[in-house]
Structure formats: C-alpha cells, structure tokens
C-alpha cells in the first residue's frame, strides 16, 4: 500500500497474482503484475526463455489462447468508509474484461489507455477478488479484419490499439502477448481532483518569458480555485489568482523576467526552474507539487523554399542541427523494464553527443521518467503517435478509442520540456504511395477512396486537432517521411528515410549523393557483441546455424551483410571475425552518412539513424546491443556528433576538406591534415585557421596528389580539429586500390595491421 501527498491515497494491487489459461480447469499459478503471459509462463518453467536459442519460434500457441489473472486483497483499516474509490489500470494489454467481486466493471480494448472505474459499491473490507480475463488479440484482430471485404494494407496490428512490434518486425520476434502491463491500484477520489497539470513556455527571450499553467479539474462543486506559482529556491511568487474552470479545464499565465533559458545538449546549459504549484479550493489545499521546467521555445520550420521544402528545428529562435537516433522499446516485454533502463537510453544518447531521440511509432509511448531524463540531459524528443507501417480503420468506434488514447497521452507528456514534436505515424504515407498498397485492395469498388479518406480523417484531422487543442506549443507532422526514398522529392522536401543503402543494396558512397533536408531514418546491420551473440549461438562458426537465423528477423539480413562484406574486401574465417568485420562495416556505413549530412548543412539539418537500441538479443541496425554493449558504430557516432567535425572527399586526384560547427556562436578552430604511410613517412601536412559560423559547412582547402599516391593501400589521411588548443575531433581515412574512394575508419590501427600482414606475405 502506498500513500501519495494530500488526498491522493492509493492502494497498490500489484505484485503477486495468480493466472491460468482461460476456459480450463488448470490450476492457478503464480504471476507478476505488471507482467505478461509469456514471462509468467517462463517464470513457472512452462516455456523456455523466449530470448534464447530458437525458443521464439515455438510460442505462437500462446497468442491464440485467452488467459485470466486473479488477485485477492483486503482494504486498509484506515480507509474512510465514506470515501469514494476508483479502480485504476495504468495499462491493460489489450482486450480485457475486468470483474470485481463477481461484477463486470470494465471491458478494455486499448493497450495505450489508462482505465478508471468507480468501485466503492463493489468493495468489501476483506477478501476482495479482482479477476481480469485477457482475450486473444490475435483472434480479435482476425475477427475485425473479416468484417471488411478487403484487408487493410500494411499489418494486422492496425485493427487494434496494441503495440505494432508485438506482431513481429525485422529486428524483433513475434509475440502477440497479453497481460496487465502497467500498475494497478485503488485510489481515493478527492473532492477536488486535479489531473494533467503542465507548466509550458508560450514565448521566451533573454528578457522575458510567458508561461502557461494548464490542468483538468474534477469536482462536485463549481467554485473557483486559488492558484499560486512560486520559485522553490528563491520563494518568489510569480502568480496568485482565482480560477473558475471552464468545464474540467483550467489555465492561467504568468511571466518570468530575465529567464535562464534551457538549451539542447551542445547548445548551452539545461537550466531548470523549480516552480511550486499550489491549488486551494476554499481553505483546503488540493494540489502541491514542484515542477521542474526548462524555459525554452521549440518550433519545426518546414516551409517552401528555392530548393523544395525545409525541415529543421528552431530552439529559442536558433536553428539546431539535430543529431541522434530512433528509439524502440528497450525490451520486448516492456512491462519488466524499470525506469532506470529507459533512463539508461538517455544516458547513452548524452554520452554519444545526441541532442534528439525519435520515439518510433510502432512501440509504446515513452514513460515520464524517460522524458524527465531527456529534459535533464538536453535531449529533445520527436514523439510519434503509436501508428506504423499500415493503413488504419476509420469507423466511429475506432476513432473514438484513438481519440481517448491520444488525449490522455498528449496531456500526460505535454509537461515535459524535452518534448519537441508530435508525428502522426511512421511510413504509412510512404507505404500508400510507394509500396503497392493501393493495388492490394484488389480493385474493390470504392475501397481505395475509403481507405485513403480514412487516413486523412485520422492523420490530417483527428490527431492534429488534439495536438492543437491540448498542446499547441508543439508542432505536428503527419507522417515520417514526407516522401519515400524512391522519389526525387525525398531529397528536397521535408524529412527522409533513405534505405537505398541496405534495402536497395546501394554502396555506402551513395549517402553523399542522397543528402536530404533532414534524414530521420537510415541504417545498416551489425552484429551484437560476442557475449550477446553467444546467448543464441549453437557454436557453429558462421551465421548460418539455426540459432543464429532465429535471431535475424530481416528476410535477407545475413545475405545483405555478407554481400557488403565481399564488396569491401572483408573475408571472415570464423564467427569472431564475422562479428568484428560486420561491426566495422556498419560503422563505416554510418560514418559515410553522418559526415555527408553534417557537411551539407544548412541544406541538411538533421541526422537520426536507425536505431539506437535493441529489445532482445538480435543482429540488427542498433548502435548498442541488448546487453548495453556499444558496437563499434556507436563510438564512430560519438566522434562524428562532436560540435565541430572535418571530413574529406576524393575527386579524381584531389582531396577536398570540409568542416562544420553546430554551436550557437561562431567558433574559431584549427583544421589539420596529415598524409603519411603506415611506416610513418609523412607525405603531406598542413594546418588552416578559420572561424566557423553555426551550421554552415565550408570548404577548408584541397590537397592535390599524383595518381600513384592515391592508389597505394599503405597511405592514409588523418584530419583533426583543435579548439582552445585542444584536439576535439579526429578522423582517419585510408586510400584503397579502387580510385575515387575514401573510407572513414576509426579502426585504423587494426586496418594497418591487416595491410602489413598482407604486404609481408
């Protein structure tokens, strides 16, 4: 049992429950809440660890069954007999009938919603029974799909409000699981109930900021409330006013003189104001909480220009080059992930010099602890709504369910300084226009118009209206990307997902030719660490054993990696070499991309690679594997996301050196270049002193070579950047036998050893 401040008394019903397969006489077994049926079955020894060996391929039977969970509990002796109580489920996955002492009190149908049920009249002092019957989402999905004369293009997850990745992805297993995945408690309802209070910045400059306090009020009376906002540290009172709520909504504004602005990582300090918010109803204090708020403005600028359509973020009126990655849930069974695991992802991002993370739309909405850590570390959050890679229903019941979901989530997350953008979906617009989805409708009369009009109703109607109504300081972007990578407009308009490398089997050098206005997805697979790979490896040397194939969810993943390896001259002899070479290959690919994006600013103003993390042990596009080990690529990223970088391109026999700074102010730097052989013979060296303007890449100089120099495989180029007499950035390029090609490699020492070994034979 836990008690929150004031009248927010809560009675926890988490912890030990019992469960069994529904409709059977099976005995009840121990279960954990929050939890999921797969993890409970494993804890009871009924299935193997879903993450090991090929166990993930043997568990489909679980998804087709119904399951029931039971808990008995007593009410605390100190509960007021006259108190009004409500049963709260923070998350049910997904279709659940809830019975309290034999009475059905709830039929839930959305994994992403909180559910509240008045329950005083159903409760007893002792021996209460709570029964939750979880119905198979898989069977319900099939039932809903069969109501239409056509299947919606994309994925079956679209029919229900459940995490899309549960249905399997090209980096994750398919477990269409169910469970009570978030905390459960009984709550004493106060006479005046305050919800969703947020303090947000409406306008700000170094002289003055205007902030808004918004919240919901549920009360039996319509009396006015007294709102007070003060500074926790200084005690200064910013606002004292009487508010009469309009319906359940209340808001007020206040000003802060000479504010300390909050800045993203690398642009300035993450200054936080500790505002204490008090709300009185008459003489009764009904709300008392300290809100840590960064005063800042954020705006997405996407406007037609002479090139196409821009896409960049203004923070406090200053353009920001976005550096970061896409984030998936940090564990498949995300119920078992503590806040610390989510926070760890933010720590990784900050250590890697990120200033942005994109919460991808096929997972789950980010928890508050993650958002709070992003605020503290200066990581802006691009947050998709939970829609991905599919067309979606648009009937009235479905849209009403979605509206309840997104209103809850927008109101919950709007209080976080780190929240930068709401995005409607991942790749649904691209799928409709470029993936043949329209032809999948089979020529059924009116189907194409119906499905597309439903898309417009949801992503161009409902979602932006909710954002405008409840979080108007953030921009809304309908779908990422704006155009698919097969379209020429993907390079000139809005954000882009470029998958010509990997899906299109194009060489890494193509990144330099396909630079968009903002790259919000791109990537290449690399092996996890040996320790993670050994979690599912049967000991065979190369990645063609059954266990290794079970943990490669891309249909031609290993073939693609091996094809690129062969191009680059990597010839692994055993599994350890394959791990190392695949990681080096992945790192080189990302380096090509990031360097091309950054050295094209301000034309390009963002690079978010796919993906930061894994949700289970797997070969994937991640920079950090499931165990938290940094792959080689993450060290490359950390280097290439530094404030000032330099890069080189080979054109015929000329090396062109460019540099860029993404700071707020002009930066004086020294750019150095040195060309030498692996034996230490210096062929060329020079330094250039210059001042870099923010986010304007410039040509530093050119180095001219004879053809015999650039064809030598024992020659390499080292670039470095010095600021304040310290080396802040280094990169190494080596020449290959193929002309007109430079490959970035921080693994230079290893490569030199390989070359020496080759030349000594």
N, C-alpha and C positions, 0 to 999 in steps of 0.2 A: 504494500500500500504506500502511495506517495501523496504528499500534500504540497501543492503549489502555493504561491503567495496569495494572500487575501482570501476571496471566496472561491478560488479555483481548485477546490478539493477534488482529487482524483483517486480512484480505487483501481489499482492495476489488476488486470486479469491475464497477464502474460505468463510466460514460464512454462510450467509443466501442464500439458494437456494429455488427452488420450485420443487415438484415432484408429480407424479401420476402414476397410473397403465397404462402401455403402451397399445395402441390399443383401448383405451376407450375415451369417451367424459367426463370423470370425471373431476371435477375442480382441478386446481393446488393447492397444499397445501404446507405450509412452510416445509423446510427441512434444515438440517445442514450438512455442509461439512467441515472437514471429518465427515463421517457418514455411516449409513447402513439403509436399508429399514425397518428393524424391529424396530429400535429405532426411526425412523421418524414416523412410524405408531403409535407407543406408544405415542410419544410426541403430536400427533394430536388426541389422545383419541380414535383411531380406533381399537386398541387391548389393552388387559390388559398388565401389566408388565410381560414380559416373565420369570422373575425370581421368581415370587410369585405364591403360590398355585400350581394348575396343568395347568397354562396357557401355559407352554411349550409344552403341548401335543395337543394344539388346533391350532397351527400356521403353519401346513405343507402347507396349501394353498399358503402361501406367496412365498415359494420356487419354485413353478411351474409357477409363473407369470413373465412377463417382466415388467420392471419399467423404467421410464425416468425421468431425472433430468435436470432442466433448470436454467440458470443464465444469466442475462443481466448486462453489465458493460461498463464503459467508460474508455478510456485510459487517463492517466495523461497528463496534458497540457505540462509538461516539457519533454516528451519523444521526442527524436530526430527523426525527420521524416525519416532520412536515416538509423536509427538503424535497425539491423536485430533482429527479435524477435522469440522466440520459446515458445510454449505452453508445460508446463511440468506437468505431473501427476506423483506424487511420488508413487501412488498405486491405481489401479482400481480392484475391486473385482466383477467378474473376466473377463467375456465376455462383452465387451463394444464397441459400435460404437459411435464415437465422431464426432459431427457436429459443425463447427464454421461458423456462419452466413450462414447456409444452405448448407455448403460444408462438405462432409465427409472427415475428415482429419486423422482418426485413427480407426483401428479395433484392440482392445487389447484382449489378451487371456491368461494373466498370472497375478495372484494376487501379485506375488513377484517381479515384474519388475517395474522399472521406465520407463516412456514413454516420449519421447521428439519429438515434431512436429514443424518444421519451420512454422511460421504462419503469417509473415508480410503481405503477399499479400491478406490475408483473413480478415484483421482487418480494422475497421473504427475508427474514433476518438471517436464517441459516439454510444450508443445503440447497442453494440455488443451482440450477443446471442450465448451462448455455450449450446449445448444440448448433453446429454450423455444418450444413450439408453442401459440399462443393461439387458442382456438376461439371461434367467433362466439357471443357471449352471446345475441344475438337469436334465433338458430336454436335454441339450447338452451332458451331461455325458451318458445318455441312448443312444443317437444317436451314439456317438463314440463307445460305448461298442457293439452295434449291428452290427458294421462293421466287427467284427471278428466272426469266427464260435464257439468261446468259450469265457467265461467270465474270465478275469484275476483274479487269486486267490487273496484274500485279501479284498480290499474295492474299491467301485466305485470312491472314490476320486482320485485314481491313474490315471484315464484317463485325468484329467485336472490339471492344476497347481494352486491349491487352497488349503487352509489350511485343512488338513485331519480332524481335530477335529470338523469342521463345520458339518460333516456328522454324528456326534454323537459318544461319547466314553463312557467308563464305569465310567467316572467321570463328564461327561458333556452332555448337551442336544443336540438335532439335530436341527440346524437352518442352512440350506444351503442358507445363506443370500447373498446379493449383496449390492454394494454401492461404493461410492468414498471414500475409507477408509483412504487415506493419502492426504496431502495438494496438492492444485492445484495453479499454478501461471504462469504468463507470464514473461519471462526472456529476458533481453537484452543480446544478444550474443556478448561478447567482441572479438576484433580482434585476440587476443591470449587467448585461453580458456584453463585453467588448471583444470584438474579433478583428483580425487583419489590420492592426494598426501599422501604418507605414509613414516614415518621415522621408520625403523625397525632395530633390532640388528642382525647382522650376526655372530658375535663372541664377547665374553666378558670374562674377568677375572679381578681381582682387579687392575691389572697394566694397561690394555689397552682394549678398546672396538672398534670394527669396526661396523659402522652403514651404512645403505643404504637409499638413498632418491629416491623414485620411484614415477612417476606420468605420466599422459596422457596429451598430448598437441594436441589441435585442432587449427590450424592456417592456414591462406591462403598462407602465405609465409613459406619458409623452412629455415629461418635464424636461427643462433644459439642463445641460450638463456644464460644469465648470472645467475648462481645460487649461492646464498650466504646463508650459515648457520652459525648462531651465537648463543651465550648463552644470553638469555634475561636478566638474572640477572647480570652477570659479564661483558657482552659486548664482550667477547672473540669470535673471528671469527674462526670457525672450517674449513670452506670451502669457497673458491671463485673460481669458474671455469666456463668455457664456455661449454655449452652442445649443441650438434646438435642432435635433436631427431631422432630415428630410427622409421620411420613411425609416429605413435602417441605416442610412448613410449619413456620415457627418464629416466635415472637413473645416480646416482653418489654415491661415497662412501666417508666417512670421518672417522677420528679417534678421540677418546676421551681418554686422558691419565688419569690414576688413577680414573676411574669412580666410582660413588656411585651406587652400584647395587640395583636393585629392587627385592624385595622378596615377596612371597605369605604371607598371613596373618598367623602369628605364627612362621614364619621362619626368620623374620627380618623386616626392615623398607621398606615402599613403596616409595623409593626415586624416585622423578620425575625430569627430566631435561626439562627445558623450552627452546626449540630450536625455534628461529625465522628464518623462511624460506622466503627469498626474491627471486623473479624471475623477471629479466628485459628482455624485448625484445627491444634491442637498448637502448634508453633513457627512455622508458616507463616502469613503474613498473606495472607488470601484476599479481603479486601474493605477498601477505604479510600476513602471518599468524603465530601464535605461536602454536607449537605442544608440548603438554606435553607427554613426552616419558619416560618410565621406561627402563633402560638398563638391559637386562636380556636375558639369553638363555633358551629355553624350548625344551625338547626332550622326545618323547614317546619311552621307551625301551620295545620292545616286541620281544624277541629272544628265540630260543630253549634253554632249559637248562636240567639239570638232572631230573627235575620234569615234565616238559611239555613245556610251553611257558610263559615267564614272561610278565608282564604288569605293568609298573609304569612310573612315570614322573621324569625326571631329570631337576631341575631348577638351573641354574648356576653351573651345574655339580654335584649337591647334590640331592640324592634321596628324594622324597617327598611322604609321605603318604597322599593320597587325602581324605579329609573329606568334605562331602557336600550332595547335593540332586539334584534331577531332577526338572527342572522348566518348567511349562506350561504357556501359556499366562495369565497375571494377571486379565483378564476379557474376557468373551466370545466375546463381542463386543469390540474388542481391539482398534478400532478406537477412542473410547471415553476415552481411558486411557491416562492421561497426563504422561510426562516423570517422574514426581515425584512418580507415582505409580510403575513404573519399578524400579526407584531408591530405593524405599522402600523395594523391594525384596532383594536388595543387602545389605541394612542396616540390615534386618533380618538375612541374611547369616552371616554377620560380627559379629553381636551380638551372634550368635549361634556357633562361633568359626569355621566356614567354611573356607576352602581355595579353594573350587571349586564348581561351579554350572554347570550342564549339561543342555543346551538348547535343549529340546526334538524336534525330527524331525516331529511331527505331528501338530506343531503350526505355529509360524511365526518367521522370522529372528529377532534377537534382535536389538533394536534401539541403536543408538550411545550413547545416554545418559546412558543407562544401562551399556554398555561396559566401558564407561568412569568412572562410579562409581565403577565398578568392579576393574578397574586399581587403583583407589584411595584407595580402601578398601583391596586390596590384594587378590581378589577372581579370580582365574583362570577360564576360560570359555571353557568347552568342548562344541563345537557347532556342532550339527547335521545339515546336509543339510535337507531341508524340504521334507523328504520321510519317510513314516512309515507304517509298518504292511501290506504290499501289494507287489505284483509284479507290474511292470510298463511297459508301452508301450516302444517300441524301434524303431519306424519308424523315418525316417529322419526329418520330421516336428517337431515331439515331442522332439527329441534330440536337434534340433536347438533351440527350445524355451527354453529348460532346460539350454543349454549352455549359452544363453544370460542372463538368470536369475543368474546362479551361477557365471559367470564372474563379473556381477555387484555387487553381494553380497560379493564375496571374495575381490574385490578391495575396497569395502566400509569398510569392517570390519578389513582388514589386518593391519590397522594403530594402532589398539588397543593393548597395552601391555598385557592386560588380556587374549587375545585370545590364547588358548593353543593347541587346536586340532580341526581338521575337521573330522567329521564322516559321512559316506555316507548315512546311513539310520538306522532306529530303527526296529529291529526284522524281517526284510524281509528275510534274510538268514535263520534264525531260522524257520520262517514260512514255507519256501520252503522245508526244510529238516525234520521238525518235526510236522507240523500241518496238514498234509494230503493234502496240496495244489496240489501236483502233481496229485493225484487221482481225484481232482476236474476237471481236464481238459478232463475227460470223454473218455480217450483213443483215442482222435482225432489224427490221424497220424501226427507226426512231431511237435505237439503242445508243448510237454514237452521241446524238444530241442530248439524250437524257443523262448519260454518264458525265459528259463534259459540263453541262449546266449544273449538275450536282457538285462537280469540282469547284466551279465558280461560286456556287452558293456557300460552300464550306470555307474555301481558302481566300476568296476575294470578298466574301460577305460576312459570315459569322465571326471568324477569328479576328480580322482587323477591327470589327466593331467592338468586340470585347476588349481588345487592347486599348482602343481609343477611349472607351468608357471608364476603364479601371486603371490604366497605366499609360496615360497619354504622353509622358515624358520619354517613352521609348518608341523607336520606330518598329514597323512591322514589314517583313519581307516575305512575299507569298510563297516562294519555292526556291530551294537551292539545288542546282544552279539556275541562273536566268535562262541560259541556252545550253543545250547539250554539246559535248566536246566535238561532235562531228560537224557542227555548224561554224561557219566563219565568224559569226557574231559572238561566239563564246569567248573570243579573244578581245573583242572591242566593247562588249556590253556587260555590265554588271559583274556578278561572281561566276566562277567557272569551276567545274570538276573535270580535270584533264586526265583521262585514262588511256590516251594513245600509247603511253608507256604502261606496260603490263597488259591491259586488255587488248590493245592494238599491236603489241609486240614491237613497238617502235623503239629506236635506240634512245639512250639517255640524252644524247645531244639534242633531241627534238624539243626538250624543255626550253632551250634557248630560243627556239623558233616559235614556240607556242606560249608566249607570255601574255596572260590576260590582265584585266584591270584589277582583279582580286582572285587569287586561287584558294578556294575553300575546300578542295579535296584533290589529292593526288597521292600516289604511293607505290611501294614495291615491297614484296615479301622478303623476310629474312628469318632465319632460324632463331628460336629462343636459345638461351644458354644451355650448355650440356646438361646441367642438373635438371632443368625443366624437361628437356627432350628425353632424358632417361626415365621420366615419370611414365612415359608411354611407349618406350622403345623396347623391343624384344632382343636387342643385342646385335641385330644384323647391321652391316656396315653402312649401307647407303639407304636413302629414304624411299625404299620400295617395299618395305616389310608391311605386313597387315596393320600392325600397331601404329606405325608412322602414317600410313594412309588414313587411318581412322581419325587422325588429328591434323589433317589437311583438308579443309572444307571447301576450298576452291576446286572446281572440277578438273582443271589442268594446272594446278598450282605448282607441283614439283616439275612438271614438264616446262613450265614457263621459266622458273628459276634456272633450271639446267640449260635451257636454250640461251639465256643471257650469260650464264657462266661460260658457255662454249664461245660466245662472241668475244668475251673479254679475256679469254685465254686461261681461265681457271680450270684446272683438271684435278679435282679431289680424288684421293686414293682411298679414303676411308671416311667414316662418319664425322670424325673430329675435324678433318679438313673441310668437309662439306659445310659443317656449321660455321667455321671461320670464314670460308670463301663466300657463303651466302650472306653473311652479315656485312662483309666488306663490299659486296656487290650492292646490297641495299643501301649502304651508306653512301656509296658513290652516286647512286641514282638520286637520292635526296639532296646531295650536295649540288649536283648539276641544277636541280630545280630551284632550290633556295637561293643559290647565287644568281641565277637568271632573274628570279623575281625581285630580289632586293636591288640588284644593279640596274633594274629598269624603272625604279621609282623616279618621278611620281606617276608615271604611266600605270604601273602596278603598285598597289598599296596594301597588299596583304598576302600572306602565305600560311595556310593551315594544312599541314599534311595529314594523311590518313595512315595511321592512327596513333595516339599516344600509348594506349594500354591494351591489355588482353583481359578477357573474362574467364579464361580457363587455359590449361596448358595446350599450346597450339603453335603451328607455324603460320605467321600472319604478317600483316603490314606494320605491326606495332614497333615503336621505338623502345619500349620497356616491356619485358615479358611478364607472364602471370605471377612469377615469384618476386617481381620488383627489380630484377636484374636489368641493368642498362645494356642494350645491344650496342654494337659499335656505332650504329647510326645516331644514337642519342647523344653521343659525345661529339659527333660531327655537327649535329643540330645546335648543341650548346655553344660551339665555337662560331657557327655561322649566324647565330642570333645575337651575337655581341653587338654593342651600339654602333661600332664602326667596323666595316669589313672592306677588303680589297679582293678583286678577282681578276682573272686573266683569260683571254680568248686568243686562239691562234687563227690568224687569217693569212693563208699562204705561208710565208716565212716571217710574218710579223706577229709578235705577241702584243696585244692591246690590254693595258692595265686600267681598270676602273675601280672607283671607290665610292662609298656612300656612308652617311651617318644618319641615324634615325632619332637623334636627340631633339630637344626642343629649341636649343640655341645653336648658333654657328660653332663649329668645332675645329680647332687648329690641330693638325695631325702631321706626322711624318710617315710617308709611304715608302717602304724599302723593298728592293727587288734584288735577288741574287741568283745567278745561274751557275751551277757547278756540277762536276761529275761526282759519282759515288766515291771516287778516290780522293776527293777534296780539292781538285783543281778548279779554281774559280774562272769561269768563262766571262762573266759579266756581273757588275754590281753597281747600284745607284740608289740615291735617296731623293725624294721630292717632298718639299714642304709646302703645304697649302691649307686653306680654310674651307671646310665643307659646310654648305648650307643644309639645313634639315631636309631630309627626304628628297634630295636632288642628286642623283648619281652623276658622276662626272668622269671623263677620261683623264687619267693621271699622266699617261705617256705611252710610248710604244718602244718595243725592243726589236731590233732587226737582226735576223740570223741568216746564215747561209744554210742551204738545204742539208748539207752534211751534218749540221748540228742538230736540227730538229728530228732527224731520222735515227739518232743514236739513242739506244734504250738505257744508257748509263748516265744521261743528263737529266737534271731536274731543276725546276724553278721554285724558289721559296719567296713568298710575299709576307711582309709583316707590317703592322700598323702600330705606331707609337703615339701615345698621348701622354702629356705630363711626364715625359722622359721614361715612360714605362711601356713595354711591349704589351699591347692589349689584344692583338689578334695575329695569328699565324696560319698560313695555309701552304701546302706543298703540292706542286704539280709535277708529273713526270711525263716525258715525251715517250710516245710509243712508236712502233715501226710504221703504223698507219699514219699518213700525213694529215694535216689539218685537224689534229685532235689533241686535247689535253684532258687528263683525268685528275680530278681533285682527290687527294688521298692523305688523310692524317695518319694512315698506317704505313707511312713512308719507310720506317725502319724495317718492317717486315718485307716490304717490296724490294728494298735494296739487297736484303739477304737473298731473296729469290733470284735477283738479277746476277749477283755474284756467284750463286750456285750454278746458274745456267751458263755463265761465261767461263766457269772453271772446268766445265765438262769437255 
